[in-house]
Amino acid sequence: WLLHSAAAVDHLRNRPGDYRGAASASVHQLFRQGWVDEKSDSMDLVLLAWNDRVRMFTVTEVRADFDNWGFVIPNIVSRAVINEPYMDKWTLAIDAFYLLILLYPTVLEMKELLN
C-alpha cells in the first residue's frame, strides 16, 4: 500500500526503480497529513497472508512503541489460522484411531470407579 500512494507513484515516475525513495516520499506525505506526529507513542501494522499450499492464513501483528528518548521497542507476533484441519482423509483416520486408543483406558477406569 505504501508504494501505491500518490507520492510514491509520482516519485517512481520521476525515478524508476527507487523504491526506498518512493517509500520515504510516501511516509513524508503521511507525516504532513498528520497520520503520525511527534506525540505518537506507537504504531501498529496488521498483515494477513494466505498460503495456498498448506491452506492456512497467517495474521502478523507488528507494533513499534517509541519511548521518550526515541528508542523503538518492536513487538512482532504471528499466528497461524488453520482453514481446513483435515486436508487429507488419512490424517482424520489417524486422529480417530488416537481417540479410540484413549477411549479404551477411559472406559476401563470408569468401570473401576463405578464398581
N, C-alpha and C positions, 0 to 999 in steps of 0.2 A: 504494500500500500504506500510505503514511503517513496518509492521510485516512480509511482504513478501520480503523484501530486503535480499540480500545475507548475510549481517552482522547479521540481526535479525534471519534468518534461522539457521545460524551457532551457534548463542547464544542459541537458543531454542533446538538445537540438543544436546548441552552440558548440558543445564539446563532446562529441560522440565517444562513448566508452569510459567517461569519467564518472563512474557510479558513486565513488566516495564523495566527490564534489557535489553530485546530484542529491545524495542523501543529506549532506551538510546544508545545502541550499533549502531543502525541504524542512529540516529541523529549524533553521533560522526563520523560515516563514511561520512555522508553528509558534516559535518563541515570540515573534512580533504580534501574532494574533492573540496572545495571552493564554495559549494552551498550557504552557508551563512558565513559571516565573521564579524570581529569587526566593519566594516564600514557599515554594513546593518542597515538601519533605520526602516525597516518594513518588515513584512511577510504577504502574502495573501494566503488564502486557500478557494477554492470554492467547495462546495459539492452539488451534485444533488441526490435527493431521489425521489422514486416513491411510492405512497400509492395506492395500488390496490383497497382498499375498497372504497375510495372516488374518485378514478381515477384522481388524481392530482399529479403534480410534485411540489417539493419544492426545491428552489435554496437558499442555505445558504452560505453567504459570511462572512468569518472570517478574520479580519485584525488586526494585532498586530503591533502597532507603538512603537518604542523604542526611548525614549528621551536621552539627553546627560548624564543623571545621572543614567541610567539603569532601569528606571521605564517603565513598559509596559502599554500602553494605548490600551485596547481592544475595538473593534467595531465589533458587530455581527448583521447582517441583514438577515432575512429570508423572502422570497417571495414565495407565492403560485401561481402556474400557472394551471389554470383550463383547462383540456383537453377536457372534454365533459360538457358543461354548463347545458344541459338538459338530465340527465341520465334517468329520468322518464318522461313520457308524461304529467302527471298531473302538473308538475312544469312549463312546457311550456304553458299549459292551463291557469294557474294562471297568468303568465306574459301577455298572450294575453288578458285576462279579465281586468287586470290592465290598459293596453293600451287603451282598449275600454272605460273604465271609464274616463281616461284622455282625450280621443278624444271628448267626449260629451261637456264638458265646452269649449274646444278649438274651436269647430265648432260654438257654440253659441257666443263666443267672436268675432270670425271672421265675423259672420253675423252682429253683432252690429257695428263693425268697418266699414264695407262696406256700411251700411245704413246711 
